[in-house]
Amino acid sequence: MSADLTIRLLKSSLQQPVIVKLKGHRSIRGVLVGFDEHLNLVLRSAEFIHDEQSQELGEVVLRGDSVIFISPP
């Protein structure tokens, strides 16, 4: 996937809920409010998801090098 397509897809996902799969078998759900050229992400109303349970995190910044994929919920 080209970088331009990735950026366009992220822009279309701004202010939308997403699920982010991270290295280490972790997942975080929240509203995508920002990103940069390194694909660092800012999520609002984020929650850590594990085995059908969740833990409120609030606003978080995720390093782009720890992200495996981003998807709609």
N, C-alpha and C positions, 0 to 999 in steps of 0.2 A: 504494500500500500504506500502510495506516495505521501510525502510530508504535507503537501497542499491538501490532499483529500482528508488526511487526519485532522488538520486544523479546521477545515470546513465542517467536518462532522462534530468536532468539539464545539465550535461556535453555534451550531444548530442545537446543541444540547445545553447551552447556557440557560440557567434558571429552571432547568428540568431535573427531576429526580434521576439518579443513576446509581448503579451498583459498581463498585470498583473492586476487582480481584487483585490482591497483592501477593507478593512472594511470601512464602511461609504459610500458605493455606489460610490466609486471612481475607475477610471481605468487609467492606464498609459501604453503607448506603447513605446517601445524602443528596442535597441539591447542589449541582455544579454552579459555582458562582465566579470561577476564574481559572485561568491556566496561563502558562507561559511557553516560550519556544522549546523548553526542555521537558515539556509535558508535566511539569509540577502542577498539581491540582489544588484548588481551594473548594472545600465542601462546607455548606451550611446545614445545620440540623442533622449532622452526621451521627451515625450509630454503627458500632462494631457488631457484626452479625456472626454468631457461632452456634451451630446446632439448634436452629429455630429459636434461639434466645438473642436478645439484643442488649447493648449497653450504650446509653446516651454519651456522646462525645462533644456535641456542640459544633463549633467551627474548627475545622482542621485543615492543615496543609500537608499534602502527600507528595513525597519526592517522586519525580517521574521515573527514576530508575528502579523503583520498587513496584511499579504498576505493571500487571500482566495484561489486563484488559478492562475496558469500560463498557457497560451495557445499560440499556433501560431496565427498570425493575420488572 
